[in-house]
Amino acid sequence: MARPARKSVAPTKPLLKPPVRIGNVDTAAVIGELRQLHEEAEDENVGRMPADEELFQALLYLEANASALKSEKAQRKAAIARVRLWEYLREQADLHQTKAIEHARAAGAEWADLVPALAVKAPSAAYNKAKRMQAAALTAASRTDRPVRRTPEAVREAERLAAARAAAERRAEEEAARRHVLLAPVAQRLLEYRTGLDNDEDVTFWLDQIAAVLPSCQTRTQLVSLQTYMEAVVRELKKVERTTGRAAATTDDARLAYAAAAELVRR
């Protein structure tokens, strides 16, 4: 019986199953453990072993001096650790080579210039190889656990989505900055006349939050937080009026500050 034809996968479709990856490794600590194994085995060359932070050179030393370990258990442990560290290096290579390619392109390098460096035979092959490697970088930077497929089409789609996210974030930052121009003076007035506002525990808490963030309100998170705290103050003041039947502001200045805040958060 003939095999059923295998369905072709759209080149832009994300991988359904994330590949198993080594992930973050404290490489210096692992090299330090391997150094200790060689010291315990009285490796006469261990003094020449590179520093723990020099991962590549340390791995070359450990490979060349593997026979210095006398017990089979130590040899097995060291060899497995070396396999793990080489796999870690393999995972890092695409990320860092992609950055190098980006820097070369930004400095005016043509794809033809990168042909020998990428060990390919044509500029188009250099482009496609660079795009495939970029999949690793885009997966690392993505906000999902669905890896980018290693095809030029998938990478271009991931780049498009990343650009769209970045544009949306810039618009949000610009909107937050625009609103801050309106929010800051109103928030400052609430703080100036807070003695004329109800001293309910929740009202006091949110006013304290405004006081903490307002003097250094610069980042998008701080700008959004100020908006949130303003809304919370207005909400709690209205709650006081609704549940107690008394006015939340007792002075003219406090009433004007409260009214301005309530008007602003309604927009």
N, C-alpha and C positions, 0 to 999 in steps of 0.2 A: 504494500500500500504506500502510495506517495505521501511524503510528509506534507502537512499543511504549510502553506507559505507563511513565513514570519512577517507579522505586521511591521511596517517601517514606523519608526518613532519620529515625530516632528522634531527637527533640530533645535527648536527654541523651547521645547518642553522641559521643565525641570526634572531632575532625577527624583524618582519616587522614594528610593531608599538611600539615605545618606551613607556614604562610604565610611567604614570604620577608620578612625584616625587616632594617631597617638595623642594629639592635642598638646597642651602645655606640659613641659617637662622642666624640672629644675636640673638642668644639665650639669652645672657645676657640682651639685650635691652627688649626682650619680658618678661623675668622674672621681670625686673625692672618695667614694666608697670603693671604686675600682683601684684607686691608688693604694688604699689601705690593704686590699687583698694582695697587691704586689709587695707592699712593705712586710706584711706578715709572712709572705713566701720568701722573704729575704732576696728579692730581685736585686741583683748587684747593679742594675742600670736605672733603678727607680729614681735616682737623683737627677737623671736627665729627662725625666718625664715632664712634658709641658705643664703649665699652670692649669688649674681646674677650669678656668674660663676659656682656655684655648681648645675648644671642643674638637675641631677637625684634627689638629696636630696631636692632641691627646689620644684620639681614636687610632691614628696611624701608629703611635707608640705602642698602644695596647695590642694592636694587631701583630706588630713585629715582635713583641715580647710575650706573646700569649703562653709560650712554652715555659716561662719562668714560674708559672703557677704549678705547684706540684700535685695537689689533690684534684681528682676528677670533679668533685663538687664545686671547687673554686673555679675551675676551668669552665664548667657548665654555666655557673652564675655569671661570670664575666662575659662569656660569649653571648648569652641572651641579652645582657645589658647593652653590649655593643650593637647587636641587631636592632634593639629598640632605639638607640641613639642615632644610628644611620637612617632608620626610618623617619625619625624626627627631622633630621637634616634634609631628607628627601622632601618632606612636607613643606619645609621652610623655603626650599630652593625656588619653587614657582613664585612665591610671594615676593621674594627679594629680586629675582631676575625680572619679574614684571615691572618692579619699580625702576630697575636699571634701564629697561627698555623705554619706559615713560620719560626718564631723564634724558636719554639719548635722543628721542624724538623731539622733546622740548628744546634741545640744543641744536636742532636742525638736521639730525641724521635722517637720511632716506632709508626706506626698507632695503634697498640694494646695499647700503652700508652695513646693515645688520645680517646679511646673508652668511658670511663666514662666522660671525660671532654666535649665530644660532645653529650652525652646522646644517644648513639647508642649501639648496641649489638655485633658488630663484627668489626674487623679492616677494612674489605672491605667497610662496611657502613660508617666508619669514613672517609675513603678516598673519597668516593662518596659525602658525605655531605660537606667535605672541598672543593671539586671541584665545587660543586653547589654554595657555598658561594663565591668562588673566581670569579665567573661570575660577581658579582657586582664590585669587584675591577678592573677587566679587562675592564669592560664597562666604569668605571670612567677614566681609563688610555688610552682608545682607542681614535682614532682621528676621529671617525665617530659618528653619532647619532643613530647607530643601536646597541641596547644592545646585549650582549652575552647571548645566551640561557643558562638556568640553567641546563645543562647536563654535565657530565664529558667529553663527546666527544667534545662538543662545547668549553669547557674551554681549552682542550688540543689543539684544532685547534687555538684558540685565542692566547694561549701561543706560539705556533709555529710561528704565524704571528708576534707577538711582538718580538720574538727572531730574526726573519728575519729582522725586521725594525731596531732593535738595532745593528745587525751585519752590515747592510747597513750604518747606521750612523757612526759606528766605522771606516768602510772603507773610508767614506767620510772625516772623521776627519784626518785619517792617510794620505790620499791624499792631504788634505789641508796643513797639517804639512810638507809633503814632498815638496810641491810646495813653501811653505814659505821660505824654505832654499834657493831656487832659486830666489824668488821674492824680498826678503828683501834687498839684496845688490843692486839689480837693481833699486828698488824704492828709496833707499838711494842716489844713484847716480843721479837720476832725481831731487831729492830735492837739492842736492849739487850744481848742475849746472843749476838750474831753471832760473837763470838770463839770460842764453843763449838760453832759449826757448821762443817761442812766448807768449806774455802776454795777449792773448785773454782771455776774461772774463771766458769762460767755461774751458779753460786749467787751469787758475789760481784756479778756484773753485775745480777741481779734484785734483790738486796738494796739495791744502790745506787739502783736505780729507785724502790724503796719509800721510801728515805731522801729522794729528791728530791721526790716527790709528797706525802708524808704531811703535812708541816707546813702546807701550804696547800691541802688537799684539800676543795674546795668545789663546783666545777662538776660537772655530770653526767659529762663526759669524764674528769675527774680521779678521780671516784668509781669509774667503771668501770675506769679504768687501775689503780687500787689493787687491785681484785679480780683483774685479769689478772696483775699482778706477784706477788701472793700465790700464785696458782695455779702460776705459773712457778717460784717458789722451791720449793714443795712438790714439784713435778714433778722438778726438778733434784736435790733432796736424795734423793728416792726412786731416781732414776737412779744416783746415787753409791752408794747401798746395794746396788742390784741389780748394778752392774757391778764393784764392788770387793769386795763382801762385808763391808765395814766399816760401823760405825754412822756415820750422818751427823751425829749430835750427840754431843759428848764430855763435856758437863757436865749436871748435873741440870736446871739452869735452861734450858739450850738444848734439852734433850730435851722439857721441858714446853712450851716455846714452839713447837717443831716439831710436837708432837702436837696442840696447840691449833689451829695453822694448818691441819694436815692434816684435822682434824675439821671445821673451818669451811668449807673449800673443797669438802668432800664434800656439804654441804647443798644 
